[in-house]
Amino acid sequence: MATIFKRPGSPFWWIGYTDGDRRKRLSSGIHHNGAKACPKQSGVWDLVHRIEERQFRRKNQLPPLVEDKSISEFVTECMGTMHGLAPDSIKRFAYVFRQFSEWAATVNVTTVAAVDASVTIRYRDYLLTSQAGVSVKNAFATLGRYWKDARKRNYTQIENPWSDIDIKTAPKKREGYSAAEVELLLTMDCPEFLATATRVSLYTGARLESVMRLAWEDVSFDLNTIQFVKSKTGGYTSGLAPTLREYLEPIRKQDGLVAMDRERTKSSYSNSWSHYARKAGVPGPCFHRLRHTFVTRMREVGVSQDVVMVLANHKSRSMSDHYTHLTPTTFAGELAKLSYGTK
């Protein structure tokens, strides 16, 4: 028999029941609002009846009864159980759910019960070949975490279709943006702080965390230098390119951060930037690719590797090589400079 109870620190009604020889607890996702007893008209009782129906059928060896729950309804229920999580986590989970729900609709998978291993494999392949903005690892971890409740709620008889699926992939090679993509990034419709961050990284090669913590007092318009005090490999000084200086001078302030509108996490900042870049038409946007773009362009125009290493704060040549993506066209231009005095 299933029982309804409240857990300390949780705003929801909980259901306790015995499954075989194990005692289990399930959050209903329905707020108790301080009530001492669960009202009879509450949806919690529907969930209790489904659990008891499943237990009865299992005990009497009857075929399982699965509720025809749509994926969109299940997503709504899952979102309702996220009370108390950090806002960034809720936003990230919501994005994962929305991406899967929209994809499922395009392949005519409409109910929770229809999601099996074949569906999850197809979704994995879709994520690997699309620009959905969701990593396979994060998507499967999030969906698997909440899909466990689907079986408890009698929405499916599959234990967890998101587990035991091979999601290991070869490391994705990051390359710099093309000239056309850089143009899109420089003209994209976005808040000023993101436009500033884009230019700072493109003209200095700075990592995201360095750009986020760059203060106006660290930008010297007299010396044409930028001091990055926060960096993965330690603080360093880079040059202030004329084009970047021309952009920064009109928005120059006495204090504060150069490319920050309010306190943000690195994840929130990166997701916001990728959102606007994607809207601008840039496929697979990633802020860190701006650093690859800077290093590659510097090498293409003939800047020596030693100088690039200093400007990008690389600690080894192998790391500098990792960030350089020269093309055959580049080498053709270099070969054109070779002359032996005869034709």
N, C-alpha and C positions, 0 to 999 in steps of 0.2 A: 504493500500500500504506500502511495506517495503522500508526503506531508509538505505543507507550506510553512515557511519560517522566514525570519529576517536575520541577516548577518550584520554584526557590528561593522560600521563604517561603509556599508553598502546601501544605496538608495532603492534597491530593487527587492521584490519578493523572490525568495529562493525555493526550490523544490528538492526535497530529499527522497531518495528511493533506493531500493535494493536491486541490483542487477547481478543475478547469480549469487555469488558469495561476497560481493563487494558493495559497500555503501557508497552511493554517488550523490553529488550535489550539482544542481543546474540553475543558473541565473535565468529568470523569466524575462528580464529586460523591461519589466513593468514596474514603475515606481510605486512604493507603498505610501508615500506622502505622510508618513508618521502614523498611519492607521494601525490599531492594535490587532485587528483581524482582517483577513482578505475578503472583500465583498464578493458575494456569490455571483454578481454579474461581471466580475473581472475576468479578463482573458487568461489569467493565471490558471483558472479552473479548467479551461479548455486544454491547456498544456498538461495539466495533471491527468485529465481523462485520457489523453492520447498516450501518456506514459503507462497508465494502468491498462489500457487496451493492448498495448504492445506486450506488457508482461503477461497478460491473460492469454494472448495468442501463443506466446512462446511456451508457457506452461502447458497448454493443451495441444501443442504441436500443430497449430493452425497456421496457414500462410500469413506472412506479415501484411499489415495494412499501412500503406504509405500515403501520407497526405500530399495532394497535388499542389505543392507550394511553388509559386513562381520565383525566379531568381531575384527579380526586382523587390518583391515583398520580403524575401529573406535578407537582402541587403539592408532594407529599412530596419528590420528587426536587429540586425547586427550593429548598425549604427546607434541604435537606442541603448545598447549595452556598454557603450564606450564612455559613459559618464565617469568623470574623474581622471581620464587620461589627459596628458599634455595636449594643448591645442594643435601643436605641430604634428603629433602622432595621429590625432583624429583626422587632420587634413590629409596626411599621407595615406592612412587606411582608406579614407573616403575615395581618394584618387584611384587606388588599386581596385577597389570594388567597382567604381564607375567604369574603369577601363575594361574589366572582365565582363561586366553586365552588358556593355555596348557591343563587345566582340561576340558574346554568346548570342545576342539577338541577330547578328548578321549571319550566323551559321545555324539558326533555327534551334538553338538549345535554350529552351524557355523555362524549364523547371529544375529544381535542385536535384530531383531523382534522376534526371537525364545526364547529370555530370558524372562521368566515370573516367577511368584511366585514359581511354581513347580521346576523350574531350580535353583532358588536362595536357596530354602530349601534343595535341593540335594547338592548344593555346601556348604551350612552351615554344613550339616552332614559330608561331605567329610573333611572339615577343622577340625572338632571336632575329627575325628578318624584317621587323617593322621599326618605326620610330615612335612607338607608343609612349616612351618616356618612363617605362617601368622595367626594372631589372627582373629577370626570371627568379632570382633568389629571393628578392623582397616580395614579389607577387605570390610565389608559392608559400612562403613562410606566413604571410598575412592571411591568405585565403585558407590555408590548411589550419591555421589557428582557430578560425571561426567556423570552418566546415565541420569540425568535430561535434559542434552542437547540433548540426543538421540531423545527424543520426539520432541523437538523444530526443529531438523534437519530432521524430517519425517523418522527416521530410525525405529521407533516403535510407536504404539498407546497406549502402556502401560505407565501410568504416571511415576512410579518408582518402579520396581520390588524388589528393595533392601530395601524398607521401609515397615513398618508394619510386619516384620518377627521377630519372637521371637528368639533373639540371647543370651538370658540369659542362662548361664550354671553354673554348680557348680564350685566353685573355684578349680583350678587344683592343686592337691597336689604335691609339689616338693619333690623329694627324691634324695638321693645321688647317684652318679654313681657307677655302679658295678665295681669289680676289672678288668674285661675285658675292660670295657669302659674307665677306668682310664688309662689302658695300651695304648689304642688307642689315648687318649688325650695327653699322654706324648710322643708319637712317631709320632704325626700327622705332616704332611709337611706344615709348616706355617712360617710366618716371625718371627724373633727372639723375638721381643717384645711381641708377643702373646704367644710364648712358655714360656717366662719368667713369664708373667701374670698368665698362667695356674699353674705353679709351686708355685708361691707366694701364690695364693689363696688356692691351695691344702694343703700347709704346714703351713698356718697361718689362713685360714678361712676368710681372708679379703674380704670385699665386693668390687665390681668393682670400685666404685669411689675412694676407698682407695688405690687400686692397681694402678689406673691410676695416682694418685698424689704422689705416693711413690717416694721420692728422694733418691739418693745414700747417701747423708749426713745423712739420717735417718736410715741407716743400719749400725749397729755397729758390726764389725767383732771381736772387742776386747771383748765386753760384750755379744756377741751372742744375740742381741736384735734387734727388728725392731720397729721403732716409726711410727705409722700411725697418721699423723696430721689431715687428712681429713677422717671423718667417720660420718655415719648417727647418731650414738649415742655419738659422741664426740671423741676427740683424745685419743689414748691408746697405750700401749706398749705390744708387743707380743714377743715370743721367736724366735730365728733363729735356725731352725732345722738343724742338721748336713747335711742331704741330700740337703737341700736348700742352705746351705752355700757352699757346694761342687760345686753346679751348678753356684752360683753367683760369686764366687771368680775369675774364669777365665775371666769373662766379666765385672769385676768391673771397675767403672770409678770414677773420682775425683768429678764430679758434674753431674747435669742433672737428668732426671727421669729414674727410673729403667725399667719400662715396657711401654715406650711410644716412638713412632718413630717421631711423629709430633703432632700438636694440633688437637685433635679429640673431638667430642661430645660423650657423654656416649652411645647414640643410635648407632652412627657410629661404635664405638669400639665394642660394644656388637654384632652388626650384622656381623662385620668382623670376630670376634672370632667364632660365630655360623656357619658361612660359611665354615671355614676350619674344624671345628669339624664335621660338616655334611659330608664333603668330606671324612673325615677319617673313616666314617661309624658309627658315634655315633648318635643314633636316638633321636630326640627331644632335641638337645643341648641347654643349657641355662647356661650362666656363673655363675649365682647365685647358681646353683646346686653344684658348687665346694665347696661352704661354707657348704652346707648340708653334703657333702661327708666328709669334714674335721671333723665336729662335730661328725658324726656317727662313723667314724673310730677311733677317739680318745676314744670314749666311749666303742667301741668294744674291744680295747686293754687294757681296764681297768683303763683309766684315770678318776679320780673322776669328778663328775658333777661340783663341785665348781671350780676346776682347768680349766675345759673346758669353764666355764662361763667367767673366767678372760681372757683366751687366745682369745676367740671369741668376747669379749666385749659385752656379753649379760647382760642386766640389770635385768633380772628376770629368775626364774627357768622355768616358763611357756614358755618363749621364747626359752630357752635352750632345753626344751622337744620338742618344735616344730621342731627344727633342728635335732633331734636325731631320727633315723629310725632303731632301732634294730630289728633283724630278729629272728625267732625261732631257727635258727642255732646258733646264738650268745648265746641265753639263754641256749641251750643244752650244750655249752662249759662251761658256768658258772656253771651249775648244776653238771658237771663232777668233779668240785672241791670239792663238798660237800661229807663229809665222817663222819660216826658215829663210825668208828673203827671196824665195823663188816660187813660182806658181806651178 
